[in-house]
Amino acid sequence: MAKDTLTITDNRTGKTYEVPVENGCIRTNALRQIKTGDDDFGLMGYDPAFLNTANCKSAITFIDGDKGILEYRGYPIEQLAEKSSFLEVAYLLLNGELPTTKELEQFNHLVTHHTYVHENVKSFMDGFRYDAHPMSMLGSTVAALSSFYPDAKNIKDPLSRRIQITRLIAKMPTIAAFSYRHTMGLPYIYPDNDLSYVANFLAMIKRIGTSTYKVHPVLERALDILFILHADHEQNCSTTSVRTVGSSEVDPYSAVSAGIGALYGPLHGGANEAVLRMLRDIGHISKIPEFIKSVKSGEGEKKLMGFGHRVYKSYDPRAKVIKRVADEVFEVTGKNPLLEIAVELERIALEDEYFVKRKLYPNVDFYSGLIYEAMGFQVEMFPVLFAIPRTVGWCAQWEEMVTDNEQKIARPRQVYTGQKRRDYVPMDKRAAK
């Protein structure tokens, strides 16, 4: 009969080992028993960038990259983007189930009434240079929140955890808006508790010389959908950073600031900015064939940005939703002049055997930058717009990690490739280089 085990024969010694298989995985620690001698540490797995290593069990987000499936707690992302609000999805990610009307009202109230930050936070942010990057300000300020809320260190207390999570979700748009206003040389705008989560953020960004700001409902809903699409994405670079730092049992503000730092990188939160640079570099639809030829030849530095994904080997399900949202936004803002290039580039690439064979399909970043730019955001704000909704995913993943009895402080192994043991050489005996 079939057994849920893996039989391994070590050809170095001729010994055979039987390793249990659970959920399609083996515990790599089981490889430690495979040794060539008593002084052998044991076999390890070598997996740069964790391409085939599971670091946790999670019930939050499911991805099937080959089929283009993304689900939050079992719900397809397409359905949530069509029917839910961002805070409803946030509740789902944090609690495992969609809220009732009363539960959602209570959650909305809690988040809405925690949007204000301590006045000293403003003083802290005023210490940044006038041209500081908004993402740098965001990460530093979130890390500083741990000193404003010392109770956050009580991570084993479920009530304390939920208080900190609520604070993070509520205050992230405020800090993000303050960082934007700082770089623009504008006065900070306080939150308005009468507005929705997204409308409040847009008002804090856009309001100038008036006590009110009318948020266009199409733009409000568009950003709400974008927030839903970016709320979580399984064990990506920033989420893994949150879990790794959080494994030391540090407060959630410090852990989330680590996620912001990871997201700051151009290979993560800066991907949609790279798409805009590519489209501007192409310049006109007439130059697309030349650009495609250059990408396929591998000559020069031309790359097809916004296509392909580490996980998805078919069409990114988020990209399908974003493309529809883009059409709705451009009806209000007018078409981004780069849109024509983007649409034609997508059409050609999806019909080109070179890209189809390599399973390079548009991802979430291909159209999101165009939408953000049409809404009036500078490219420096793109990763900040990513960080606001991803805070929910980071918090859900952090709490899941904290309550997982199998988790320990993260401590990967290494393959040492340096010098063998050698004796110290006095200065006067060292040969000149």
FENPEPE-V470581 format. One record per pair of residues at least 24 apart in sequence whose C-alpha atoms are under 10 Angstrom apart, sorted by sequence separation. I is the first residue (numbers start at 0). GAP is how many residues later the second one is. If there is no record, write none. Layout:
<<I	GAP> <I	GAP>>
This chain:
<<9	24> <11	24> <12	24> <71	24> <72	24> <86	24> <120	24> <172	24> <176	24> <179	24> <180	24> <195	24> <197	24> <198	24> <237	24> <238	24> <277	24> <341	24> <342	24> <8	25> <9	25> <27	25> <71	25> <72	25> <172	25> <175	25> <176	25> <179	25> <180	25> <197	25> <198	25> <236	25> <237	25> <277	25> <278	25> <341	25> <7	26> <9	26> <26	26> <27	26> <141	26> <144	26> <173	26> <174	26> <176	26> <177	26> <178	26> <179	26> <197	26> <235	26> <236	26> <237	26> <277	26> <278	26> <24	27> <25	27> <26	27> <117	27> <120	27> <169	27> <172	27> <173	27> <176	27> <177	27> <196	27> <197	27> <235	27> <237	27> <277	27> <24	28> <25	28> <116	28> <119	28> <168	28> <172	28> <175	28> <176	28> <195	28> <236	28> <274	28> <276	28> <277	28> <338	28> <341	28> <24	29> <141	29> <171	29> <172	29> <174	29> <175	29> <176	29> <197	29> <273	29> <274	29> <275	29> <117	30> <141	30> <173	30> <236	30> <237	30> <273	30> <274	30> <275	30> <116	31> <140	31> <172	31> <173	31> <236	31> <237	31> <273	31> <274	31> <338	31> <59	32> <60	32> <172	32> <235	32> <272	32> <273	32> <274	32> <337	32> <338	32> <59	33> <141	33> <271	33> <272	33> <336	33> <22	34> <58	34> <59	34> <137	34> <140	34> <141	34> <270	34> <271	34> <335	34> <59	35> <137	35> <140	35> <270	35> <334	35> <335	35> <59	36> <137	36> <138	36> <334	36> <58	37> <137	37> <138	37> <335	37> <336	37> <136	38> <137	38> <140	38> <332	38> <335	38> <136	39> <137	39> <306	39> <334	39> <335	39> <137	40> <305	40> <329	40> <333	40> <133	41> <134	41> <136	41> <137	41> <303	41> <321	41> <322	41> <325	41> <328	41> <329	41> <332	41> <333	41> <133	42> <136	42> <137	42> <306	42> <313	42> <318	42> <319	42> <321	42> <324	42> <325	42> <328	42> <331	42> <332	42> <133	43> <135	43> <136	43> <306	43> <312	43> <318	43> <319	43> <320	43> <321	43> <322	43> <323	43> <324	43> <325	43> <327	43> <328	43> <331	43> <332	43> <133	44> <134	44> <313	44> <314	44> <315	44> <317	44> <318	44> <319	44> <321	44> <322	44> <325	44> <326	44> <329	44> <133	45> <134	45> <136	45> <303	45> <312	45> <313	45> <314	45> <315	45> <316	45> <317	45> <318	45> <321	45> <322	45> <325	45> <328	45> <329	45> <132	46> <133	46> <136	46> <312	46> <313	46> <314	46> <315	46> <316	46> <317	46> <318	46> <320	46> <321	46> <324	46> <325	46> <328	46> <131	47> <132	47> <133	47> <307	47> <311	47> <312	47> <313	47> <314	47> <315	47> <316	47> <317	47> <318	47> <319	47> <131	48> <133	48> <306	48> <311	48> <312	48> <313	48> <314	48> <315	48> <318	48> <322	48> <325	48> <113	49> <132	49> <133	49> <311	49> <313	49> <314	49> <315	49> <318	49> <321	49> <116	50> <124	50> <131	50> <132	50> <307	50> <308	50> <311	50> <114	51> <115	51> <127	51> <130	51> <131	51> <303	51> <307	51> <308	51> <311	51> <113	52> <114	52> <125	52> <129	52> <130	52> <306	52> <307	52> <308	52> <109	53> <112	53> <113	53> <114	53> <116	53> <121	53> <124	53> <125	53> <128	53> <129	53> <130	53> <283	53> <284	53> <287	53> <291	53> <306	53> <307	53> <308	53> <110	54> <111	54> <112	54> <113	54> <114	54> <115	54> <116	54> <120	54> <124	54> <127	54> <128	54> <129	54> <130	54> <282	54> <283	54> <286	54> <287	54> <290	54> <305	54> <306	54> <307	54> <308	54> <110	55> <111	55> <113	55> <114	55> <115	55> <116	55> <127	55> <129	55> <282	55> <284	55> <285	55> <305	55> <306	55> <307	55> <308	55> <109	56> <110	56> <113	56> <114	56> <115	56> <121	56> <125	56> <281	56> <283	56> <284	56> <287	56> <288	56> <291	56> <303	56> <305	56> <306	56> <307	56> <109	57> <110	57> <111	57> <112	57> <113	57> <114	57> <115	57> <116	57> <120	57> <121	57> <124	57> <279	57> <283	57> <284	57> <287	57> <291	57> <304	57> <305	57> <306	57> <110	58> <111	58> <112	58> <114	58> <115	58> <116	58> <278	58> <279	58> <282	58> <283	58> <284	58> <285	58> <286	58> <295	58> <303	58> <304	58> <305	58> <306	58> <106	59> <110	59> <111	59> <114	59> <115	59> <278	59> <281	59> <284	59> <288	59> <295	59> <305	59> <306	59> <109	60> <110	60> <113	60> <114	60> <121	60> <278	60> <281	60> <284	60> <287	60> <288	60> <291	60> <304	60> <305	60> <278	61> <279	61> <287	61> <304	61> <305	61> <107	62> <275	62> <278	62> <291	62> <305	62> <275	63> <278	63> <281	63> <291	63> <305	63> <277	64> <121	66> <275	66> <278	66> <274	67> <93	68> <93	71> <116	73> <115	74> <116	74> <235	74> <114	75> <115	75> <235	75> <114	76> <115	76> <113	77> <114	77> <115	77> <112	78> <114	78> <232	78> <89	79> <111	79> <112	79> <113	79> <111	80> <112	80> <111	81> <86	82> <110	82> <111	82> <114	82> <111	83> <108	84> <111	84> <167	84> <111	85> <114	85> <167	85> <110	86> <114	86> <166	86> <163	87> <164	87> <107	88> <111	88> <163	88> <164	88> <167	88> <228	88> <229	88> <107	89> <163	89> <228	89> <275	89> <160	90> <227	90> <228	90> <274	90> <275	90> <154	91> <160	91> <271	91> <273	91> <274	91> <275	91> <278	91> <225	92> <228	92> <270	92> <271	92> <272	92> <273	92> <274	92> <275	92> <155	93> <224	93> <228	93> <270	93> <271	93> <272	93> <274	93> <275	93> <154	94> <270	94> <271	94> <274	94> <275	94> <153	95> <154	95> <225	95> <269	95> <270	95> <271	95> <272	95> <273	95> <274	95> <152	96> <153	96> <154	96> <224	96> <225	96> <268	96> <271	96> <272	96> <152	97> <153	97> <154	97> <224	97> <267	97> <270	97> <271	97> <272	97> <275	97> <151	98> <152	98> <153	98> <270	98> <271	98> <151	99> <152	99> <225	99> <269	99> <150	100> <151	100> <152	100> <221	100> <224	100> <271	100> <272	100> <149	101> <151	101> <148	102> <151	102> <221	102> <222	102> <221	103> <275	103> <145	104> <148	104> <220	104> <221	104> <145	105> <272	105> <273	105> <144	106> <145	106> <146	106> <218	106> <221	106> <222	106> <272	106> <144	107> <145	107> <217	107> <220	107> <221	107> <271	107> <272	107> <142	108> <144	108> <145	108> <220	108> <272	108> <86	109> <142	109> <143	109> <144	109> <218	109> <219	109> <269	109> <272	109> <86	110> <141	110> <142	110> <143	110> <217	110> <218	110> <269	110> <271	110> <272	110> <84	111> <85	111> <86	111> <141	111> <142	111> <217	111> <218	111> <269	111> <270	111> <271	111> <84	112> <85	112> <140	112> <141	112> <142	112> <144	112> <217	112> <269	112> <270	112> <84	113> <141	113> <142	113> <143	113> <217	113> <218	113> <268	113> <269	113> <138	114> <139	114> <141	114> <142	114> <217	114> <218	114> <268	114> <269	114> <138	115> <141	115> <142	115> <267	115> <268	115> <140	116> <141	116> <215	116> <263	116> <268	116> <269	116> <138	117> <139	117> <142	117> <265	117> <268	117> <138	118> <139	118> <141	118> <263	118> <264	118> <267	118> <268	118> <137	119> <138	119> <263	119> <138	120> <139	120> <262	120> <263	120> <135	121> <138	121> <139	121> <262	121> <137	122> <138	122> <263	122> <137	123> <138	123> <259	123> <262	123> <263	123> <135	124> <138	124> <259	124> <262	124> <134	125> <135	125> <138	125> <134	126> <259	126> <260	126> <259	127> <262	127> <134	128> <135	128> <258	128> <259	128> <134	129> <133	130> <259	130> <255	131> <258	131> <259	131> <258	132> <134	134> <229	134> <255	134> <256	134> <259	134> <85	135> <228	135> <255	135> <258	135> <84	136> <85	137> <86	137> <89	137> <85	138> <88	138> <89	138> <92	138> <225	138> <255	138> <84	139> <85	139> <88	139> <92	139> <254	139> <255	139> <80	140> <83	140> <84	140> <85	140> <86	140> <87	140> <88	140> <254	140> <80	141> <83	141> <85	141> <86	141> <89	141> <82	142> <84	142> <85	142> <88	142> <89	142> <225	142> <251	142> <252	142> <255	142> <80	143> <81	143> <84	143> <85	143> <251	143> <254	143> <80	144> <83	144> <85	144> <79	145> <80	145> <85	145> <222	145> <225	145> <80	146> <81	146> <225	146> <251	146> <77	147> <80	147> <251	147> <79	148> <80	148> <222	148> <79	149> <221	149> <222	149> <237	149> <77	150> <221	150> <76	151> <77	151> <238	151> <242	151> <245	151> <246	151> <76	152> <218	152> <222	152> <237	152> <238	152> <241	152> <242	152> <245	152> <248	152> <221	153> <240	153> <241	153> <244	153> <245	153> <248	153> <238	154> <239	154> <242	154> <243	154> <246	154> <247	154> <229	155> <230	155> <238	155> <241	155> <242	155> <245	155> <246	155> <71	156> <218	156> <229	156> <230	156> <237	156> <238	156> <241	156> <242	156> <245	156> <228	157> <229	157> <230	157> <231	157> <232	157> <238	157> <239	157> <242	157> <243	157> <226	158> <229	158> <230	158> <231	158> <238	158> <239	158> <242	158> <69	159> <71	159> <225	159> <226	159> <229	159> <230	159> <231	159> <233	159> <234	159> <238	159> <241	159> <242	159> <248	159> <71	160> <225	160> <226	160> <228	160> <229	160> <230	160> <231	160> <232	160> <233	160> <246	160> <247	160> <248	160> <70	161> <71	161> <226	161> <227	161> <228	161> <229	161> <230	161> <231	161> <232	161> <246	161> <247	161> <69	162> <70	162> <71	162> <222	162> <226	162> <227	162> <229	162> <230	162> <231	162> <234	162> <246	162> <247	162> <69	163> <70	163> <225	163> <226	163> <229	163> <230	163> <231	163> <233	163> <245	163> <246	163> <69	164> <227	164> <231	164> <242	164> <243	164> <244	164> <245	164> <246	164> <223	165> <226	165> <231	165> <243	165> <244	165> <242	166> <243	166> <242	167> <243	167> <62	170> <205	170> <60	171> <61	171> <62	171> <205	171> <59	172> <60	172> <61	172> <204	172> <59	173> <60	173> <201	173> <59	174> <60	174> <58	175> <57	176> <57	177> <55	179> <54	180> <53	181> <55	184> <54	185> <49	187> <55	187> <200	187> <48	188> <54	188> <54	189> <179	197> <182	197> <179	198> <179	200> <179	201> <178	202> <176	204> <179	204> <175	205> <178	205> <176	207> <175	208> <176	208> <174	209> <175	209> <172	211> <175	211> <171	212> <172	212> <175	212> <174	213> <172	214> <173	214> <171	215> <172	215> <171	216> <172	216> <170	217> <171	217> <169	218> <168	219> <171	219> <167	220> <168	220> <168	221> <169	221> <168	222> <167	223> <168	223> <167	224> <164	226> <165	226> <168	226> <164	227> <167	227> <164	229> <165	229> <164	230> <163	231> <164	231> <161	233> <164	233> <160	234> <164	234> <80	237> <160	237> <161	237> <160	238> <77	239> <81	239> <76	240> <77	240> <80	240> <75	241> <76	241> <80	241> <157	241> <160	241> <69	242> <77	242> <78	242> <67	243> <68	243> <77	243> <155	243> <64	244> <67	244> <76	244> <154	244> <64	245> <65	245> <66	245> <67	245> <68	245> <134	245> <138	245> <157	245> <64	246> <65	246> <66	246> <67	246> <68	246> <69	246> <70	246> <133	246> <134	246> <137	246> <155	246> <63	247> <64	247> <65	247> <66	247> <67	247> <68	247> <69	247> <132	247> <133	247> <134	247> <136	247> <154	247> <155	247> <62	248> <63	248> <64	248> <65	248> <66	248> <67	248> <68	248> <69	248> <132	248> <133	248> <134	248> <135	248> <138	248> <154	248> <62	249> <63	249> <64	249> <65	249> <66	249> <67	249> <68	249> <133	249> <134	249> <137	249> <63	250> <64	250> <65	250> <66	250> <67	250> <133	250> <134	250> <137	250> <64	251> <132	251> <64	252> <134	252> <50	259> <50	260> <65	293> <93	298> <89	299> <92	299> <93	299> <89	300> <92	300> <93	300> <95	300> <89	301> <90	301> <93	301> <94	301> <86	302> <89	302> <92	302> <93	302> <85	303> <88	303> <89	303> <92	303> <93	303> <91	304> <92	304> <86	305> <89	305> <90	305> <93	305> <85	306> <89	306> <93	306> <71	321> <60	332> <59	333> <59	336> <60	336> <59	337> <58	338> <57	339> <59	340> <58	341> <57	342> <56	343> <57	343> <55	344> <56	344> <55	345> <57	346> <56	347> <55	348> <56	349> <55	350> <56	350> <55	351> <54	352> <54	355> <47	366> <45	367> <46	367> <44	368> <45	368> <43	369> <44	369> <45	369> <43	370> <44	370> <43	371>>
